[in-house]
Amino acid sequence: MIWRAADLKEKEKEHKRQASMAKLYASEAAMRACREAIQVLGGNGYTLDYPVQRYYRDVKLCEIGEGTSEIQRMIIARELGLPT
């Protein structure tokens, strides 16, 4: 998805939908992975002993930085011509 969006941008074609889809998928997949890692580690996942606590915070910023997941969904819907 990222490569497709980058290719469209490089060719100066419309890429807003593809970029939003790539960002939404990547941020949600990363969040799922971090949540699962914290589940595996249990309470230790929140301690400074494991780097997953930092990854979790960093990934959360991906969901809210540069447009929330909800905004990305609105952009995708608008680009598809769906009501938002």
Secondary structure, 3 states (H helix, E strand, C coil): CHHHHHHHHHCCCCCHHHHHHHHHHHHHHHHHHHHHHHHHHHHHHHCCCCCHHHHHHHHHHHHHCCCCHHHHHHHHHHHHCCCC
